[in-house]
Amino acid sequence: MSKYICGLLLMSAAVSGCDGRALAGNDTSRSDVARNATRDTGPIATAITSDQQTEPHFSRAYDECIGSGDAANGVTAAMMDCIGAEIERQDARLNQAYRMVMSRLTSAQQTALRSSERTWIKARDARCKASGDGGGSLDGVLYANCILDATARRVRFLETYRP
């Protein structure tokens, strides 16, 4: 979670910590979700949970956007605009990294990575849906920020991927 979003959420008492745990109305931690993903999807989930160990990298434009103006003051619409633009940038980075990795893999490795990527998307979507299920006004921000964080982490994972 970005430090700006984390700070705003802590100030609003929406979360008891900014490590992805103890969201208001949701006691499912990231490690619980990762354990469930591994149990539910088998060995492919290793790659899914591995990207959670990498630190996400956000663009300078995002840092500037989320750290200034209405977004820095906690205005939901402004925060969503910043997060949405960064999700688009990170999604482009993800697609570029995926294509780069796929181009150097054997056919069997490509099949495995493709399956891993599909499983990761399902696990990410489920995890992020749970993060925004508190019923509060920040649900959209929590969900979008979760998608952003997970996508940025997956980019870093793919950029350093070794079969």
Secondary structure, 3 states (H helix, E strand, C coil): CCHHHHHHHHHCCCECCCCCCCECCECCCHHHHHHHHHHHHHHHHHHHHHHHHCCCCCCHHHHHHHCCHHHHCCCHHHHHHHHHHHHHHHHHHHHHHHHHHHHCCCHHHHHHHHHHHHHHHHHHHHHHHHHCCCCCCCHHHHHHHHHHHHHHHHHHHHHCCCC
